[in-house]
């Protein structure tokens, strides 16, 4: 079903003031999300935090049901987190690794994730295998399968890297993980809210994401999915009274759901806002969102390619809403600042934060424009005009 662009833009106040091509950083919130957060914060102001949480318990609980629908899983397989990195790290550290175990990941792994892998390897003796990408920027499935043996305890894959619009073949990786009976952790930080996600089709045991990017939720919010069948294999590295029941002075029992990875104290207003964001996306339809985002990004890539001195860095056919490019005459930061003066939001991807991928691709700092379904062809035209005037 086509998206009513005029309607969603009217529900997004900032659209009338600027061009927001930084959705892979933090998307513009629809009014429904901001209102949900503010309503709860006002309740806290008026009656107290605990009392407001009790009054809005049903709204908070809706978070689990909304994300169950979003990912096609049971609500008990969903947990709240303050961001994707915290969720991802919490799950990584819950795997009972031993010295000599191997973790297989990809060339495009997110910086914070890879730093956690390095830190884990340094302190536990696990080994990290990095699978290279093929010519289209996709993880090489043939090489991946050759690396899968009895020493591999985890496959960790980023679905869409922050430095590239390439959509990795997450479902194909899931089939290999299931074939070899290996735990599979998928970082969906950029894909959640941008495209249809079904954890059963993806074949992942764990999945993490954030609220602020393509889901259009509040900052300081995130989520995780944990398949119930692997729950007891995973042991949280820290727990509190949200994660466990204290039954006697020397005895406790962990929760029998994904909330064993939560903490009791959290951003309640943000959680309610994130539920509102998930419901907003579901109301539009993830298939429609995916189609619109990819179509707009393809138009933008083609337009940037026509600007003299500009190079687009995405390769292949499986591309999402992230468009990366660079100028042969101007530094990435200068390009970003020039666009900002035209009230166009973009971001810069720094080589330092993409050591594996940019070393292989021989790239320095580059620019990133990331579009959403509320962006328009007229905005692409204005973007190209500003870029051409540099």
N, C-alpha and C positions, 0 to 999 in steps of 0.2 A: 504494500500500500504506500503510495507516495506520501512524503512528509510535507505538511503544511508549513513551509519555511516562514511565511509571514507571521503565522501564529507563534511558532517557537521563538522567533526573533522578538516578537512583542512581549514574550514571557522572559526575555533575557535583556534587562535594561541596558547593559553596557554596549549592546550591539549598535545602538544609535550614536555612540560617541567615539568608537574606535574600530579598527580591524584586528581581530584577535586570531592570529595564526600561531599561537603558543599553547595549543590544546594538549600537546604531549607533556607540557610542563604543568599547567593547571588550567583547566577549561573554565569558561564563564559559567557561573551557577544560574540555573533558572530561578525565577522568583519563588517557586514552590519549595525549593531546597533552602534558600535563605530564610524564608518565612518560617519553616519548620524549626530551624536552629534558633532564630530569634524568639520565637514563641516559647520555647523551652527555657531559654536564658532568662526571659522576663518572668517566667514562673519561678525560677530559682531566686530571682531578685525579690519577688513578692512573698514567697512562702518558705524558702529554704531549699537547699539542694536535695536532701534526702526526701523531703516531702514532695517536691516536684517530680523526682524520679518515680516515686510510688504512684503518683497521680497519672503519669504518662507511661506506666509500665507496659501497656498494650502497644504503644507506639514504638517503644524500645524493642519489644519482643517481635514486632513486625520486621525488624532487620533480618532475622533468621529466615523468615518465610519469604521475604522479597528476594534474598540472595539464593534461597533454595530454588525459586522459580528462575532466576537469572542463569543459574548454572546447571539446572536440571538435577538436583540432588535433594536429599532430605534436610530439613532445617537443623537437625541435630549434627549434621556434618559441617556446619558453618560456625565460625567464630569471628569475633570482632578484634581488631588490632589498631594501634595508633598509626600505622603506615605499612606499606608493602614490605619494606626492608626488615622491620621488626617481625612481621609475620613470617617472612622467609627464613630469617635467622633462627627464630624460635623453632621452626620445624626442622631446619638443618641440624641444630644442636640436639634435637630429640632422638635422632637416629643413633643407635648404639654402635658407633664405629669402634674398630680396633686397629692397632698399628698394622700397616700393610694393606688395609682396605683401600679400594680405589673409588674415586668419584669421577664420573665422566660428565663433562660439560662442553659448551660450544665456544667457538671463537668470538661470538658476539655477546658473551655473558656481560651482564650489567656490572658496573664497577664495584658497587657496594657488595654485591653477591660474591664477586671474585675475591675481594679483600677478605670476606668471611671465610672463604675456602682456603686462602693462603694462611690465615690465622689458625684455622683448624688443623691444617697440615703441619704447621710449625709446632703445635703443642700436642698433637696426638699421633703423628707419624702416618697419617693417611696420605695417599698419593692422588694427584690431580691429573687427569688425562684431558687434554683440550683437543676436540675434534675440529679440523679445519672446515671452512665453508667451500662450496664449489664456486664456479664462475658466476653464478647468479646470486651469491650471498647466502645460499641455503646450506645448512649443516649437511655434510656428506653422509648419507644414510649407510652406504656400503662400508665406509671407514668406521662409522659408529658401531655397526654390528660386529665388525672384526675385533673391536675393543671389549665386547661384552663377554665376560667369563665369570667364573665363580668368585673372583676377588672384588668384583664391582658391587658396591653396596647401594649406590645411588646414581641416577641420571638426573642432572639439574640443567634445565633448558629455559632460556628466556624466549617467550613466544614472539614478541616484537621488540627488538633492541631500541634503546632510546636514541641511538645514533644512526638509525637506518629504518626505512619503511618496509623492509623485507619481512614478510610473515613466514616464520619458520614452520616446517611440516610437523607440528606438534602431535597430530593424530598418528602419523606414521611412526614417530618416535615412541608413542604410547604402545603401538602394536609390538615394537621390538622389546620394550620394557616388559610387557606381559608375556611375550614368547620366552624371554630369558628369566622371568620371575625376579625382576629387579625393581626396586622402589623408584618412583618417578615423581620429581618435584618440578612443577611448571610455574614460572613467573609470568603472570598475565597482567602485569602492571600497566602496560600500554594497550593490551588487547581488550581488557574488560571495559565495556561500554562503547567500544569501537566496532565490535563484531560479535556475532553469535558464538556463544561458548556453551558447550555441553560436555561436562566432565566424563560422561560415559563414552561419548564419541572420541574425546581426546585421550582417554585411557590413562589419565594421570591419577596418582594416589593422593597427591597434595597439590594445591593451587593457591597462589597468593595474588593480591591486587591492592590498589589504593583507591581512595575516593576522589581525589582532587583532579585526576586526569580526564580520560574520556567519559567516565561516569558522571562528571559534572557535580561531584559532591564536595563537602567541606574539606579543607586541609586538616591534617591531624587525624585522619580516619583511614582505615584499611580493613581488609578481611582475609580470611583464609578458609579453604575447604580441605577437609581431611576425610578420606574415604573410611567409613566405619570399620571395614574389615582389617585395616592396618592400624587402627587406633591403639590397640594394646601393645603393638610392637614398638610404638614411639613413647619415649619417656621424657616429659618436660624437664628442662634443666632447672627451672625454678617454679614454685607453686605458691598460691596463697589460698584464702578461703573461698575464692571463686572457683578455683581449679579442683579443690578436694574437700571432702567432708572429714572433719576431725572427730573420730568416734570414741577415742579413749586417750589417756595421757601419752601413750606410746603407739598409737594406731591411727591411721588415716586411710581413706579410700579415694582414689582419683575419680572424677566425674566420668560417666560412661558416654560422653559425647565430646565434640570438638572444643567445647568451652573449657576443657581442662587446660587449654593454651591461652586462655584469657587471664586478665587481672581484674580484681574487684573494682578498683578505682579507675575510671575511664571517663572520656569526654561524652557524657550522656547526650547532650544537645547535638554533638557531631554524629553520634550513632543514629539518632532519630533523623538527622539531615541526610545521612548516607542511605538510610532506608527510603527516604523520599526520593533521592536521586535514582536509586535502583527502580523504584516504581515508575518514575517519570520515563526512564529509558524503556521499561517494559511496555508502557502505554504507547510509546511511539513505535516500538518493534525493533528488535536488534537486527533482523534481516534487512529492514529498510534503512536503518542507520548504517550498517556495513556497506550496503550498495551506494548510499549517498556519499559517505566519506571517501570511498575508493574512487568514485567518479570525480569528485572535486579534486582529489589529490592528483589524479592523472591529468586533469586539465592544467593544474598548477605546474606539474613537472614539464609538460610540453611547452608551456608559456615561458618558464624560466630558461629552458634550453634554447629558446629563440633570442634571448638577450645576449648581445655581444659581450664576451669576456666572462660569461657565467657557465659553470659546469654543474650538472646534476649527478649525484653519486649513487642513486639507486640503480640496481640492475635486476633483470628478470621480470617475471609476470606476476608473482605473488607479492603484491605491494599494498600497504595500507595507507593511513593518513599522514604519515611522516614523510616530509620531502627535505632532503639535505642537498646543499649546494655550496659553491664557493666562487669567489671572484679571482681572476688572475691578476688583478691590479690593486685590490683593497683587502686589508685584514678583515677577518670575520667580525671582530668587535666593531670595526668602523662601519661595516655593512649593517650590523644590528642597530647601531646608534643612528645611522641615516634613516633607516626605516622607522625607528621610534619617533624621530622628529616629524614623520608623516602620520603619526598616531597608528602605527602598525606594530603589533607585538610579535616578536619572534625570539629565538634563543640561539646561543652559540654552544656547539659541542666541542669540548676541549680534548685534544689528543691525550693529555695526561690521564683523563678518565676513561679512555678506551684503548689501553696499551696493547691488547692482543689484536683487536680488529684493525685499528688504524696503522699499526706497525705493518701488518700484512698487506694492507691496501695503500700504504705509503701516503697517508693523509696527515695534514696538520689540523689546526682548528678549522672547523667548518660551520656554516650556518644551517639552522633548522627552522623550517616553517611547517607547522602541523595544523591541518584543517579539520573541521568538524561539520556535522550536517547543517548547522545554522549558518555556516559561511556561504557566500554567494559568488556567482560568476562576476558580478560587478566588483566585489572585493578583490578577486583575483586580478581583474583589469587594473584596479587602483594600485595593487601591490606591484604589478609589472611596471606601471608608469613610474612609481617611486624608485624601483630598482634600476630602471633605465636612466634615471636622472642622476645617478651616483657619479 
